[in-house]
Amino acid sequence: MTCVILDDEPLALDLLADYCAQIPGLELVGQFDDALAALAFLQDNPVDVVFLDIHMPRLTGVQLAQLLPQPGPRIVFTTAYDQYAVRSYELSAADYLLKPIAFERFVQAIQKVRQQLPAVPATALPTAAAPEAAPPAAPAAAPDDAMFVKNEHRLQRVAFDDLLYIEGMKEYLMLYTTTGKVLTLQSFRRLEEVLPPERFARIHKSFLVALSRIEHVERGKVQVAGRLLPIGDTYRESFNALIKAYNQL
């Protein structure tokens, strides 16, 4: 089974390419960050499935899907926004994957596509419970003093002691540490499952801080590493309770 990946985010392309490499019988024949370049390729090179990001410049994934030659490839939409699910099924998409995409969910999408393809012999897929099928970022078996996050083509160890604060950037998180910055394709929700709750606090929809790194709190903001970060109304009460428990005099 052949496939193409289209996404304007380099980390998303790398993640899906890694997933494709782990699926027996799945051949990645192209990956693109430009919708028009992908469209030109697909018009001359038929494939079985296209993993298609919805939010892209110049031409959206939905628009591109409508321009593909018919009968065209199976479409699996990938996006951080769930409001396009209905539209995707109107276009007869094989599946709809919400970012960050876990490997288990990617395998399920491949199984759906294979069921739709005619006369394709069954190929063994990694099961969701198999060790190699664990999500690449922040595995559950991470040590208590650190976590591993996917950064470019590697898994990078980040010690909890080194973390200053984390900033949300659409589908990505920027981890600010004592040694530099680390960009990873991950969600705050997954990260909060890994971080020790007594050491870290969400203060805003876009910020999470290490309590031990807070320099001062003033007028609805906290300063960490010289930067003032806003405290969101949703998080203000819980954050104030944490500060009081954190030896406030």
Secondary structure as the mmCIF struct_conf table of DSSP 4:
data_model
#
loop_
_struct_conf.conf_type_id
_struct_conf.id
_struct_conf.beg_label_comp_id
_struct_conf.beg_label_asym_id
_struct_conf.beg_label_seq_id
_struct_conf.end_label_comp_id
_struct_conf.end_label_asym_id
_struct_conf.end_label_seq_id
STRN STRN1 THR A 2 LEU A 6
BEND BEND1 ASP A 8 ASP A 8
HELX_RH_AL_P HELX_RH_AL_P1 PRO A 10 ALA A 21
TURN_TY1_P TURN_TY1_P1 GLN A 22 GLN A 22
BEND BEND2 ILE A 23 ILE A 23
TURN_TY1_P TURN_TY1_P2 PRO A 24 GLY A 25
STRN STRN2 GLU A 27 PHE A 32
BEND BEND3 ASP A 33 ASP A 33
HELX_RH_AL_P HELX_RH_AL_P2 ALA A 35 ASP A 44
BEND BEND4 ASN A 45 ASN A 45
BEND BEND5 ASP A 48 ASP A 48
STRN STRN3 VAL A 49 ASP A 53
BEND BEND6 ILE A 54 ILE A 54
BEND BEND7 PRO A 57 LEU A 59
HELX_RH_AL_P HELX_RH_AL_P3 GLY A 61 LEU A 67
BEND BEND8 LEU A 68 LEU A 68
BEND BEND9 GLN A 70 PRO A 71
STRN STRN4 ARG A 74 THR A 79
BEND BEND10 ALA A 80 ALA A 80
HELX_RH_3T_P HELX_RH_3T_P1 ASP A 82 TYR A 84
HELX_RH_AL_P HELX_RH_AL_P4 ALA A 85 GLU A 90
TURN_TY1_P TURN_TY1_P3 LEU A 91 SER A 92
BEND BEND11 ALA A 94 ALA A 94
STRN STRN5 ASP A 95 LEU A 98
BEND BEND12 LYS A 99 PRO A 100
HELX_LH_PP_P HELX_LH_PP_P1 ILE A 101 ALA A 102
HELX_RH_AL_P HELX_RH_AL_P5 PHE A 103 GLN A 116
BEND BEND13 LEU A 117 LEU A 117
TURN_TY1_P TURN_TY1_P4 PRO A 118 ALA A 119
TURN_TY1_P TURN_TY1_P5 ALA A 128 ALA A 129
BEND BEND14 ALA A 130 ALA A 130
HELX_RH_3T_P HELX_RH_3T_P2 PRO A 131 ALA A 133
BEND BEND15 ALA A 134 ALA A 134
BEND BEND16 PRO A 136 ALA A 138
TURN_TY1_P TURN_TY1_P6 ALA A 140 ALA A 141
TURN_TY1_P TURN_TY1_P7 ASP A 144 ASP A 145
STRN STRN6 ALA A 146 ASN A 151
TURN_TY1_P TURN_TY1_P8 GLU A 152 HIS A 153
STRN STRN7 ARG A 154 ALA A 159
HELX_RH_3T_P HELX_RH_3T_P3 PHE A 160 ASP A 162
STRN STRN8 LEU A 163 MET A 169
TURN_TY1_P TURN_TY1_P9 LYS A 170 GLU A 171
STRN STRN9 TYR A 172 THR A 177
TURN_TY1_P TURN_TY1_P10 THR A 178 THR A 179
STRN STRN10 GLY A 180 LEU A 185
HELX_RH_AL_P HELX_RH_AL_P6 PHE A 188 VAL A 194
BEND BEND17 LEU A 195 LEU A 195
TURN_TY1_P TURN_TY1_P11 PRO A 197 ARG A 199
STRN STRN11 PHE A 200 HIS A 204
TURN_TY1_P TURN_TY1_P12 LYS A 205 SER A 206
STRN STRN12 PHE A 207 ALA A 210
HELX_RH_3T_P HELX_RH_3T_P4 LEU A 211 ARG A 213
STRN STRN13 ILE A 214 GLU A 218
TURN_TY1_P TURN_TY1_P13 ARG A 219 GLY A 220
STRN STRN14 LYS A 221 VAL A 224
TURN_TY1_P TURN_TY1_P14 ALA A 225 GLY A 226
STRN STRN15 ARG A 227 PRO A 230
HELX_LH_PP_P HELX_LH_PP_P2 ILE A 231 GLY A 232
HELX_RH_AL_P HELX_RH_AL_P7 ASP A 233 ALA A 245
TURN_TY1_P TURN_TY1_P15 TYR A 246 ASN A 247
#
